[in-house]
Amino acid sequence: MCAGQWRLRGFPKWPIIGASIAIAVAAAGVWLFGQLRLASAAPLGVQLSASAQRGQQVFQLHCAACHNTSTHVKYGPGLAGLFEPGGPLLPDGVDYGGRLPNGQEINPASVAEWLRTGGRGQIGVMPPVGLGMRDTEIADVIEFLSGLKQ
């Protein structure tokens, strides 16, 4: 048999390889869509204010690569419940004592500062994503995050 005429039980190899690639790409698309839904879902039954809607869009652009709006950990913690007593649900073995990783109390001003400066926590490093945001965008993100419940 000559090169280029390889067959698998009478079938040319390229349609089989093509079908395998198509299945893999489809599966990756389904997985990615699920990840985006986890990252972008607004709380069910909650009507977002105009500020929170803008904050959700900014969150998608600057935060969703590392954080979910649920309790699921991505690279950083899920941010549902950030402003609830005790803060968000953290992975096993991580405890900030209901504070931000920099030790500051969780409130809008300290979260805004954490977004601007970033820092190191027990999970990893938070980049200063707020440096790429206007003050109004940071306020909108905080408005959005304040509506996320565990």
C-alpha positions as CSV (number, residue, x, y, z in Angstrom):
1,M,0.0,0.0,0.0
2,C,1.4,3.4,-1.0
3,A,1.7,6.4,1.4
4,G,-1.5,8.4,1.4
5,Q,-3.6,5.3,0.7
6,W,-3.7,4.1,4.3
7,R,-7.1,2.8,5.2
8,L,-8.7,1.5,8.4
9,R,-10.8,-1.5,7.5
10,G,-11.7,-0.1,4.2
11,F,-12.3,3.5,5.3
12,P,-10.0,6.4,4.4
13,K,-8.4,7.9,7.5
14,W,-9.2,11.6,6.9
15,P,-13.0,11.4,7.4
16,I,-12.4,9.5,10.7
17,I,-9.8,12.1,11.8
18,G,-12.1,15.0,10.7
19,A,-15.1,13.5,12.6
20,S,-12.9,13.1,15.7
21,I,-11.8,16.7,15.6
22,A,-15.3,17.9,15.1
23,I,-16.5,16.0,18.1
24,A,-13.6,17.3,20.2
25,V,-14.3,20.9,19.1
26,A,-18.0,20.5,19.9
27,A,-17.3,19.1,23.3
28,A,-14.9,22.0,24.0
29,G,-17.5,24.5,23.0
30,V,-20.1,23.0,25.3
31,W,-17.6,23.1,28.2
32,L,-16.7,26.7,27.4
33,F,-20.3,27.8,27.2
34,G,-20.9,26.2,30.6
35,Q,-17.9,28.0,32.1
36,L,-19.2,31.4,30.7
37,R,-22.7,30.7,32.1
38,L,-21.2,30.1,35.5
39,A,-19.2,33.3,35.3
40,S,-21.9,35.5,34.0
41,A,-25.1,34.3,35.5
42,A,-27.0,37.0,37.4
43,P,-28.8,35.7,40.5
44,L,-32.1,34.0,39.5
45,G,-35.2,36.2,39.9
46,V,-33.2,39.3,40.7
47,Q,-33.7,42.4,38.5
48,L,-30.3,44.2,38.3
49,S,-30.0,47.9,38.7
50,A,-28.5,49.9,35.8
51,S,-25.3,50.1,37.8
52,A,-25.2,46.4,38.5
53,Q,-25.9,45.6,34.8
54,R,-22.9,47.8,33.8
55,G,-20.9,46.1,36.6
56,Q,-21.8,42.7,35.2
57,Q,-20.4,43.7,31.8
58,V,-17.2,45.0,33.4
59,F,-16.9,41.9,35.5
60,Q,-17.1,39.8,32.3
61,L,-14.3,41.8,30.7
62,H,-11.9,42.1,33.7
63,C,-12.8,39.4,36.3
64,A,-14.6,36.4,34.7
65,A,-11.4,34.8,33.5
66,C,-10.5,34.0,37.1
67,H,-13.7,34.3,39.1
68,N,-17.2,32.9,39.0
69,T,-20.3,34.6,40.2
70,S,-21.3,31.4,42.0
71,T,-19.5,29.6,44.9
72,H,-17.4,27.6,42.4
73,V,-13.7,28.2,42.4
74,K,-12.0,29.0,39.1
75,Y,-8.5,30.4,39.6
76,G,-9.8,32.6,42.3
77,P,-12.8,32.0,44.6
78,G,-16.3,32.3,43.4
79,L,-17.6,35.7,44.5
80,A,-21.2,34.8,45.5
81,G,-21.6,36.1,49.1
82,L,-18.6,38.4,49.0
83,F,-20.5,41.0,51.0
84,E,-22.3,38.6,53.3
85,P,-21.0,38.0,56.8
86,G,-18.0,35.7,56.6
87,G,-17.4,36.5,52.9
88,P,-17.5,34.1,50.0
89,L,-17.1,30.4,50.2
90,L,-13.4,29.6,49.9
91,P,-11.7,26.3,49.0
92,D,-10.8,23.8,51.7
93,G,-7.8,24.9,53.7
94,V,-8.2,28.6,52.8
95,D,-9.3,30.9,55.6
96,Y,-9.1,34.7,55.6
97,G,-11.2,35.1,58.7
98,G,-14.1,36.8,56.8
99,R,-11.7,39.4,55.4
100,L,-10.0,40.1,52.2
101,P,-6.6,38.3,51.6
102,N,-4.8,41.6,52.5
103,G,-6.5,41.4,56.0
104,Q,-8.8,44.3,55.3
105,E,-12.5,44.2,56.3
106,I,-14.8,43.4,53.4
107,N,-16.6,46.6,52.4
108,P,-17.0,48.5,49.2
109,A,-14.0,50.8,49.9
110,S,-11.6,47.9,50.7
111,V,-12.8,45.8,47.8
112,A,-12.2,48.8,45.5
113,E,-8.7,49.2,46.9
114,W,-8.1,45.4,46.5
115,L,-9.2,45.7,42.8
116,R,-6.8,48.6,42.3
117,T,-3.8,47.1,44.1
118,G,-4.2,43.3,43.9
119,G,-1.9,41.2,46.1
120,R,-1.1,37.7,47.2
121,G,-3.5,35.4,49.0
122,Q,-3.5,31.8,50.1
123,I,-5.0,30.8,46.7
124,G,-2.6,32.8,44.5
125,V,-2.0,36.2,43.2
126,M,-4.7,38.7,42.4
127,P,-3.5,41.1,39.7
128,P,-4.4,44.8,40.0
129,V,-7.2,44.6,37.5
130,G,-8.7,47.8,38.8
131,L,-5.9,49.8,37.2
132,G,-7.6,49.2,33.9
133,M,-11.0,50.4,35.1
134,R,-12.4,53.9,35.7
135,D,-13.7,54.7,39.2
136,T,-17.3,54.4,38.0
137,E,-16.6,51.0,36.6
138,I,-15.1,49.8,39.9
139,A,-18.2,51.2,41.6
140,D,-20.5,49.3,39.1
141,V,-18.6,46.0,39.7
142,I,-19.0,46.4,43.4
143,E,-22.7,47.1,42.9
144,F,-22.9,43.9,40.8
145,L,-20.9,41.9,43.4
146,S,-23.0,43.1,46.3
147,G,-26.1,41.4,44.8
148,L,-24.4,38.0,44.6
149,K,-25.7,35.7,47.3
150,Q,-24.5,32.2,48.3
